[in-house]
Amino acid sequence: MLTKPEKGDATAAVPFPLPTAMKNDFPQLQTAGLFSLQGLQILVLGKDGQPEKKFKTGVLFTDPAFFDIFSFPWLAGSSSTAMQNPNSAVLTKGNG
């Protein structure tokens, strides 16, 4: 699903029930996963709690199945450890 609001960035996502429905309806599927790609602003805070740096970037929220479907050259982290802890992250360099 791709949405483009009148103002702001477009978002892309797989609706939560879709992977389960696809696996039920298409048993030949080996795996199906969730993702949500969003344009976000990331703030890096200094010791005083004030923003030192701002990054506008695409952030992908996903489940473990995503790493069974796609592979990436990692800058930090790995697909085997990415989902072990809540709020963990892996980094890869974007293509654009």
C-alpha positions as CSV (number, residue, x, y, z in Angstrom):
1,M,0.0,0.0,0.0
2,L,1.4,3.4,-0.9
3,T,-0.1,6.6,0.4
4,K,0.7,10.2,-0.6
5,P,-0.8,12.9,1.5
6,E,-1.4,16.4,0.1
7,K,1.5,17.6,2.3
8,G,4.5,15.6,3.5
9,D,6.1,12.4,2.4
10,A,4.6,9.3,0.8
11,T,4.6,6.1,2.9
12,A,4.6,2.5,1.9
13,A,3.5,-0.4,4.0
14,V,2.1,-3.9,4.1
15,P,-1.2,-4.0,6.1
16,F,-0.8,-6.1,9.3
17,P,-3.3,-8.9,8.3
18,L,-1.9,-9.3,4.8
19,P,1.0,-11.8,5.4
20,T,-1.2,-14.2,7.4
21,A,-4.0,-14.0,4.8
22,M,-1.5,-14.6,1.9
23,K,0.0,-17.6,3.7
24,N,-3.5,-19.0,4.3
25,D,-4.7,-18.3,0.7
26,F,-1.5,-19.3,-1.1
27,P,0.1,-22.2,0.7
28,Q,2.9,-22.4,-1.8
29,L,4.4,-19.1,-0.3
30,Q,7.5,-19.9,1.8
31,T,7.3,-16.7,3.8
32,A,5.6,-13.3,4.0
33,G,6.4,-10.3,6.1
34,L,5.4,-6.9,7.2
35,F,7.1,-3.5,6.6
36,S,6.3,0.1,6.9
37,L,8.6,2.7,5.1
38,Q,8.3,6.2,6.5
39,G,10.1,9.4,5.9
40,L,11.1,10.6,9.3
41,Q,13.3,13.3,10.9
42,I,15.9,11.9,13.3
43,L,17.3,14.2,15.9
44,V,20.7,13.6,17.6
45,L,20.7,15.2,21.0
46,G,23.7,16.7,22.6
47,K,24.7,16.4,26.3
48,D,22.5,19.4,27.0
49,G,19.5,17.6,25.6
50,Q,19.2,20.0,22.6
51,P,19.3,18.8,19.0
52,E,22.9,18.8,17.6
53,K,22.1,17.2,14.2
54,K,18.9,16.6,12.2
55,F,18.5,13.9,9.5
56,K,15.5,13.5,7.2
57,T,15.6,9.9,6.1
58,G,13.6,6.9,5.2
59,V,13.1,4.5,8.1
60,L,11.8,0.9,7.5
61,F,9.9,-0.8,10.4
62,T,9.6,-4.5,9.8
63,D,9.3,-8.0,11.2
64,P,11.9,-10.8,11.2
65,A,10.5,-12.4,8.0
66,F,11.7,-9.3,6.0
67,F,15.3,-10.4,6.5
68,D,14.5,-13.9,5.1
69,I,13.1,-12.2,1.9
70,F,15.7,-9.4,1.3
71,S,19.4,-9.1,2.0
72,F,21.4,-5.9,2.4
73,P,25.1,-4.9,2.8
74,W,25.0,-3.8,6.5
75,L,26.8,-0.7,7.8
76,A,26.0,-1.7,11.4
77,G,24.2,-4.7,12.8
78,S,23.1,-7.9,11.1
79,S,20.0,-9.7,10.1
80,S,20.6,-12.4,12.6
81,T,20.6,-9.9,15.6
82,A,18.3,-7.2,14.3
83,M,15.1,-8.4,15.9
84,Q,16.5,-9.8,19.2
85,N,15.7,-6.7,21.3
86,P,12.8,-4.3,21.0
87,N,13.7,-0.9,19.5
88,S,16.9,-2.3,17.9
89,A,18.2,-1.2,14.6
90,V,20.4,-2.2,11.7
91,L,21.8,0.3,9.2
92,T,22.4,0.1,5.5
93,K,23.3,2.7,2.9
94,G,20.4,3.8,0.8
95,N,20.4,3.6,-3.0
96,G,19.1,7.1,-3.6
